[in-house]
């Protein structure tokens, strides 16, 4: 409701502005074109996030200084801190990135976004950039009409740059014309009151436009036209810096816990940076004048001096907050706690990850692991075993022999309430992901979907196995009881071994060792059915069991092998790396017309 009222109010104000001043139309059109350019630029860079940018991010964030450098570089190139933030949040949500590294990227993005002020103040206002805008728009639109994804991406980037340049040109000419009608400089305020008032205006402008970059361009063009004073432009720049966190907070309201933590870190950083800039404004002005002399910036070139100020106070914020990153991580993790794993819905799937293949794959992988963890509860309960004992270092044979209490268990009900919801959300998430066979992550998604099906099939097989097993483990016939105990032991041992694989990967991060451990389990169950059937036949011939018991044992032996095979197949995908080159060859064969 608040958003609707705000939008309606903004539209009314704009309509009134258009009615009283044609020059205001030009300024507003410039802002709109500039914002559209930023959207196009983001769309263009989004087309190149199919793994390349994600892999660079993973390699560039293993150390704090690398994270800051990545934030500076990517924001400078893309001229969009919001896109960098979205990618960072998606990585955090998928667990590919730690919070400390994410905070480092946000630090860097704040410095990187200041390069926009330098480009506008140093180039945009001194060169007729509208002349460059037109060819960019023409080439951009031609590329947009192409079917190839990469060409379309370049088209969006070129068109985005063209709209950015065109928007700056409109704002510049609008403010120059506006000066002859109304001189906003007459409303300038000095002292602390002016500083606070114009900081609030900067915050409001950024919240309305949802872009600190656009606000800074507006400030610089207004300053160049003499519509605002240099002192007030500094306050507006501080406000724009703080205002950008409001948009981040609004965006994180529906995000996952990692997104909320990062948004809170962004808010803390920018609030502290803004406060430092306000308190030590005079000292910053001295530093700006000194830096301007060193860089050869004229004393009356206030637009470039504003760019210097913007860079200095953002850099100062990083220097001040750098030593407190680890403490900030602990604080935020205590404030925003992750939900418990025993939840009945998906906890790792978030819409923000869908557009980024690498993060989408990791989100599905983690959710599949979550689904399996809950499924092991059902499997162990179905075996009349305690999951904690199965995963402990106790003698499993003794655990199985001593566990003969048969509880009332509705496996269908547990599947519906505990597992099916997660399974449905995984399938729904995969269907949203815009993957094709041309995207390398598509094979990973395919195998993970198969892994979730393996989990579901194992639970359904347990439902059938339990019917006879629950009677057999308390049966007076010890031979029958022993055979069902062997089935229980087999499944319980595989669950324990696979949990060991999971822990080993987390500690040693050795995929090849994990694959060998899983292969050993596969080899163990190969041929076991023939041995089992021969033994059943022997028991039947020796009249130790009846024909009815033998039939039940053979059927349930099949269910046991199905459960074992399904959870081992699931583990191959979840805990080990399958042959990517083989998948690439399969894709090439499918796509090859010959």
VENQUICOR-V776961 format. One record per residue. N is the residue number from 1. RES is the residue in three letters. PHI is phi in degrees with one decimal (999 if undefined). Layout:
BEGIN
n: {N/N}
res: {RES/RES}
phi: {PHI/PHI}
END
This chain:
BEGIN
n: {1/2/3/4/5/6/7/8/9/10/11/12/13/14/15/16/17/18/19/20/21/22/23/24/25/26/27/28/29/30/31/32/33/34/35/36/37/38/39/40/41/42/43/44/45/46/47/48/49/50/51/52/53/54/55/56/57/58/59/60/61/62/63/64/65/66/67/68/69/70/71/72/73/74/75/76/77/78/79/80/81/82/83/84/85/86/87/88/89/90/91/92/93/94/95/96/97/98/99/100/101/102/103/104/105/106/107/108/109/110/111/112/113/114/115/116/117/118/119/120/121/122/123/124/125/126/127/128/129/130/131/132/133/134/135/136/137/138/139/140/141/142/143/144/145/146/147/148/149/150/151/152/153/154/155/156/157/158/159/160/161/162/163/164/165/166/167/168/169/170/171/172/173/174/175/176/177/178/179/180/181/182/183/184/185/186/187/188/189/190/191/192/193/194/195/196/197/198/199/200/201/202/203/204/205/206/207/208/209/210/211/212/213/214/215/216/217/218/219/220/221/222/223/224/225/226/227/228/229/230/231/232/233/234/235/236/237/238/239/240/241/242/243/244/245/246/247/248/249/250/251/252/253/254/255/256/257/258/259/260/261/262/263/264/265/266/267/268/269/270/271/272/273/274/275/276/277/278/279/280/281/282/283/284/285/286/287/288/289/290/291/292/293/294/295/296/297/298/299/300/301/302/303/304/305/306/307/308/309/310/311/312/313/314/315/316/317/318/319/320/321/322/323/324/325/326/327/328/329/330/331/332/333/334/335/336/337/338/339/340/341/342/343/344/345/346/347/348/349/350/351/352/353/354/355/356/357/358/359/360/361/362/363/364/365/366/367/368/369/370/371/372/373/374/375/376/377/378/379/380/381/382/383/384/385/386/387/388/389/390/391/392/393/394/395/396/397/398/399/400/401/402/403/404/405/406/407/408/409/410/411/412/413/414/415/416/417/418/419/420/421/422/423/424/425/426/427/428/429/430/431/432/433/434/435/436/437/438/439/440/441/442/443/444/445/446/447/448/449/450/451/452/453/454/455/456/457/458/459/460/461/462/463/464/465/466/467/468/469/470/471/472/473/474/475/476/477/478/479/480/481/482/483/484/485/486/487/488/489/490/491/492/493/494/495/496/497/498/499/500/501/502/503/504/505/506/507/508/509/510/511/512/513/514/515/516/517/518/519/520/521/522/523/524/525/526/527/528/529/530/531/532/533/534/535/536/537/538/539/540/541/542/543/544/545/546/547/548/549/550/551/552/553/554/555/556/557/558/559/560/561/562/563/564/565/566/567/568/569/570/571/572/573/574/575/576/577/578/579/580/581/582/583/584/585/586/587/588/589/590/591/592/593/594}
res: {UNK/UNK/UNK/UNK/UNK/UNK/UNK/UNK/UNK/UNK/UNK/UNK/UNK/UNK/UNK/UNK/UNK/UNK/UNK/UNK/UNK/UNK/UNK/UNK/UNK/UNK/UNK/UNK/UNK/UNK/UNK/UNK/UNK/UNK/UNK/UNK/UNK/UNK/UNK/UNK/UNK/UNK/UNK/UNK/UNK/UNK/UNK/UNK/UNK/UNK/UNK/UNK/UNK/UNK/UNK/UNK/UNK/UNK/UNK/UNK/UNK/UNK/UNK/UNK/UNK/UNK/UNK/UNK/UNK/UNK/UNK/UNK/UNK/UNK/UNK/UNK/UNK/UNK/UNK/UNK/UNK/UNK/UNK/UNK/UNK/UNK/UNK/UNK/UNK/UNK/UNK/UNK/UNK/UNK/UNK/UNK/UNK/UNK/UNK/UNK/UNK/UNK/UNK/UNK/UNK/UNK/UNK/UNK/UNK/UNK/UNK/UNK/UNK/UNK/UNK/UNK/UNK/UNK/UNK/UNK/UNK/UNK/UNK/UNK/UNK/UNK/UNK/UNK/UNK/UNK/UNK/UNK/UNK/UNK/UNK/UNK/UNK/UNK/UNK/UNK/UNK/UNK/UNK/UNK/UNK/UNK/UNK/UNK/UNK/UNK/UNK/UNK/UNK/UNK/UNK/UNK/UNK/UNK/UNK/UNK/UNK/UNK/UNK/UNK/UNK/UNK/UNK/UNK/UNK/UNK/UNK/UNK/UNK/UNK/UNK/UNK/UNK/UNK/UNK/UNK/UNK/UNK/UNK/UNK/UNK/UNK/UNK/UNK/UNK/UNK/UNK/UNK/UNK/UNK/UNK/UNK/UNK/UNK/UNK/UNK/UNK/UNK/UNK/UNK/UNK/UNK/UNK/UNK/UNK/UNK/UNK/UNK/UNK/UNK/UNK/UNK/UNK/UNK/UNK/UNK/UNK/UNK/UNK/UNK/UNK/UNK/UNK/UNK/UNK/UNK/UNK/UNK/UNK/UNK/UNK/UNK/UNK/UNK/UNK/UNK/UNK/UNK/UNK/UNK/UNK/UNK/UNK/UNK/UNK/UNK/UNK/UNK/UNK/UNK/UNK/UNK/UNK/UNK/UNK/UNK/UNK/UNK/UNK/UNK/UNK/UNK/UNK/UNK/UNK/UNK/UNK/UNK/UNK/UNK/UNK/UNK/UNK/UNK/UNK/UNK/UNK/UNK/UNK/UNK/UNK/UNK/UNK/UNK/UNK/UNK/UNK/UNK/UNK/UNK/UNK/UNK/UNK/UNK/UNK/UNK/UNK/UNK/UNK/UNK/UNK/UNK/UNK/UNK/UNK/UNK/UNK/UNK/UNK/UNK/UNK/UNK/UNK/UNK/UNK/UNK/UNK/UNK/UNK/UNK/UNK/UNK/UNK/UNK/UNK/UNK/UNK/UNK/UNK/UNK/UNK/UNK/UNK/UNK/UNK/UNK/UNK/UNK/UNK/UNK/UNK/UNK/UNK/UNK/UNK/UNK/UNK/UNK/UNK/UNK/UNK/UNK/UNK/UNK/UNK/UNK/UNK/UNK/UNK/UNK/UNK/UNK/UNK/UNK/UNK/UNK/UNK/UNK/UNK/UNK/UNK/UNK/UNK/UNK/UNK/UNK/UNK/UNK/UNK/UNK/UNK/UNK/UNK/UNK/UNK/UNK/UNK/UNK/UNK/UNK/UNK/UNK/UNK/UNK/UNK/UNK/UNK/UNK/UNK/UNK/UNK/UNK/UNK/UNK/UNK/UNK/UNK/UNK/UNK/UNK/UNK/UNK/UNK/UNK/UNK/UNK/UNK/UNK/UNK/UNK/UNK/UNK/UNK/UNK/UNK/UNK/UNK/UNK/UNK/UNK/UNK/UNK/UNK/UNK/UNK/UNK/UNK/UNK/UNK/UNK/UNK/UNK/UNK/UNK/UNK/UNK/UNK/UNK/UNK/UNK/UNK/UNK/UNK/UNK/UNK/UNK/UNK/UNK/UNK/UNK/UNK/UNK/UNK/UNK/UNK/UNK/UNK/UNK/UNK/UNK/UNK/UNK/UNK/UNK/UNK/UNK/UNK/UNK/UNK/UNK/UNK/UNK/UNK/UNK/UNK/UNK/UNK/UNK/UNK/UNK/UNK/UNK/UNK/UNK/UNK/UNK/UNK/UNK/UNK/UNK/UNK/UNK/UNK/UNK/UNK/UNK/UNK/UNK/UNK/UNK/UNK/UNK/UNK/UNK/UNK/UNK/UNK/UNK/UNK/UNK/UNK/UNK/UNK/UNK/UNK/UNK/UNK/UNK/UNK/UNK/UNK/UNK/UNK/UNK/UNK/UNK/UNK/UNK/UNK/UNK/UNK/UNK/UNK/UNK/UNK/UNK/UNK/UNK/UNK/UNK/UNK/UNK/UNK/UNK/UNK/UNK/UNK/UNK/UNK/UNK/UNK/UNK/UNK/UNK/UNK/UNK/UNK/UNK/UNK/UNK/UNK/UNK/UNK/UNK/UNK/UNK/UNK/UNK/UNK/UNK/UNK/UNK/UNK/UNK/UNK/UNK/UNK/UNK/UNK/UNK}
phi: {999/-61.1/-62.3/-63.4/-64.4/-62.7/-62.6/-61.5/-63.7/-61.8/-63.7/-64.7/-62.0/-63.7/-60.9/-64.6/-62.7/-63.5/-70.7/-87.8/-149.7/-67.5/-68.5/-63.3/-58.8/-67.1/-65.0/-63.0/-63.8/-61.1/-63.1/-62.2/-64.5/-61.7/-63.9/-64.0/-62.9/-64.9/-62.8/-64.1/-63.0/-63.1/-61.8/-64.4/-68.6/-62.2/-69.5/-103.6/-103.1/-84.4/130.0/-63.3/-62.5/-64.3/-66.2/-62.4/-62.4/-61.8/-79.4/-101.4/-128.5/-77.0/-131.3/-59.9/-66.1/-67.8/-61.8/-63.4/-62.1/-62.8/-61.3/-64.4/-63.6/-67.2/-69.7/-64.3/-70.4/-84.3/53.9/-152.9/-70.1/-66.6/-65.1/-61.6/-63.9/-62.7/-63.7/-63.3/-62.9/-64.1/-68.8/-62.7/-63.1/-85.1/79.9/-84.9/-142.6/-82.7/-62.8/-61.2/-66.5/-62.2/-64.4/-59.9/-63.5/-63.2/-56.9/-64.9/-62.4/-65.6/-74.7/-61.4/-68.9/-71.6/-65.0/-61.5/-63.6/-64.2/-63.6/-70.5/-69.1/-87.8/-122.3/-60.7/-95.2/-109.3/-127.4/-77.7/-74.0/-62.7/-66.4/-81.6/-64.4/-61.7/-61.1/-61.4/-64.4/-63.4/-63.3/-61.2/-66.4/-60.2/-68.3/-63.4/-78.5/-81.2/-84.1/-66.1/-60.7/-64.0/-64.7/-61.6/-59.8/-63.3/-62.3/-61.5/-64.9/-63.6/-63.4/-60.5/-63.6/-61.0/-66.0/-59.9/-61.5/-64.6/-62.3/-62.1/-61.4/-63.3/-62.6/-62.0/-68.7/-64.0/-68.8/-64.9/-72.7/-62.4/-62.5/-72.6/-93.4/-131.5/-99.9/-68.3/-60.6/-68.8/-93.5/-62.2/-126.2/-104.2/78.6/-63.8/-62.0/-64.6/-61.0/-70.1/-61.7/-72.9/-65.0/-65.0/-63.4/-62.5/-63.0/-61.4/-62.3/-69.0/-63.7/-66.8/-86.4/58.5/-161.3/-68.9/-62.4/-64.7/-62.4/-63.5/-63.4/-61.7/-63.0/-65.1/-67.5/-67.2/-66.9/-62.8/-84.7/75.7/-78.2/-133.3/-84.2/-60.8/-62.1/-69.5/-66.4/-63.6/-64.6/-62.5/-64.6/-62.5/-61.0/-62.1/-64.1/-72.7/-62.3/-65.2/-73.6/-62.0/-64.7/-65.8/-65.3/-60.6/-66.9/-86.3/-58.6/-103.0/-85.1/-72.1/-56.0/-58.6/-65.3/-64.2/-62.1/-67.2/-62.6/-65.7/-63.5/-61.0/-63.0/-60.1/-60.9/-71.2/-66.5/-63.8/-61.1/-62.6/-64.1/-62.6/-64.2/-70.5/-65.7/-108.7/-58.5/-62.3/-66.1/-65.5/-62.7/-63.5/-65.2/-64.3/-62.5/-65.8/-62.9/-64.3/-62.7/-63.2/-84.1/77.2/-85.0/-62.0/-63.5/-101.6/-85.8/-71.6/-66.7/-69.6/-66.3/-65.4/-62.2/-61.0/-61.2/-58.9/-70.2/-62.8/-75.7/-71.5/-65.7/-60.9/-60.9/-64.1/-61.5/-69.1/-85.8/-50.3/-66.4/-103.3/-60.3/-62.9/-66.0/-65.1/-61.2/-61.2/-61.3/-69.6/-68.3/-76.7/-75.4/-108.7/-91.4/-69.1/-67.6/-66.8/-67.2/-79.4/-61.4/-93.2/-126.0/-65.2/-119.9/-115.2/-97.7/-135.1/-55.9/-64.8/-86.7/-60.7/-77.6/-119.1/-50.5/-62.0/-73.2/-63.1/-61.4/-66.3/-62.8/-66.5/-61.3/-67.6/-70.7/-64.8/-63.4/-61.9/-63.3/-66.6/-59.6/-68.4/-65.3/-63.7/-60.0/-65.4/-62.4/-66.0/-62.4/-63.5/-85.8/61.4/-121.0/-92.0/-58.7/-61.9/-70.9/-61.3/-88.0/-84.7/-98.1/-69.7/-64.8/-65.8/-61.4/-68.3/-59.6/-65.6/-63.6/-87.4/-108.2/-127.6/-82.3/-96.0/-93.6/-68.3/-137.5/-101.0/-65.1/-59.8/-65.4/-63.8/-60.8/-64.6/-87.6/-102.5/-114.2/-59.8/-60.5/-65.9/-57.6/-63.4/-67.2/-64.2/-62.1/-63.6/-63.9/-61.8/-66.4/-76.3/-64.4/-86.8/-101.0/-131.0/-66.8/-80.1/-94.6/-62.5/-73.2/-62.2/-67.2/-62.3/-61.7/-59.1/-70.1/-67.8/-62.6/-63.7/-63.4/-65.8/-65.0/-59.3/-63.1/-61.8/-63.8/-65.6/-67.2/-65.6/-66.7/-62.9/-57.4/-72.9/-63.2/-66.7/-53.7/-84.1/-62.2/-62.2/-87.1/-69.6/-71.8/-117.9/-74.7/-73.8/-78.7/-67.9/-67.1/-63.0/-60.3/-63.8/-65.9/-70.4/-63.7/-65.0/-63.5/-61.5/-63.1/-62.0/-66.3/-62.8/-68.1/-65.4/-60.1/-65.0/-62.7/-67.7/-66.3/-64.4/-61.7/-58.1/-66.4/-60.9/-63.9/-64.1/-84.8/-100.8/53.9/-112.6/-66.1/-66.6/-64.4/-62.1/-62.5/-65.5/-63.5/-70.1/-62.6/-61.7/-64.4/-61.7/-65.8/-63.6/-87.0/-71.8/84.5/-68.0/-65.2/-65.1/-62.9/-63.7/-65.3/-63.2/-67.1/-62.2/-60.7/-63.2/-63.6/-67.5/-64.7/-82.7/58.0/-85.4/-134.3/-86.2/-62.1/-63.0/-64.2/-63.2/-63.2/-62.3/-62.2/-66.2/-62.2/-72.3/-62.7/-63.7/-62.9/-62.6/-66.9/-62.5/-61.7/-61.1/-64.3/-64.7/-74.4/-70.5/-62.1/-59.0/-64.7/-57.5/-77.5/-76.0/-109.6/-130.0/-96.4/-81.4/-70.8/-65.0/-63.9/-62.3/-64.8/-64.8/-62.4/-61.1/-63.5/-64.2/-65.5/-63.7/-83.6/-78.5/-65.5/-76.2}
END
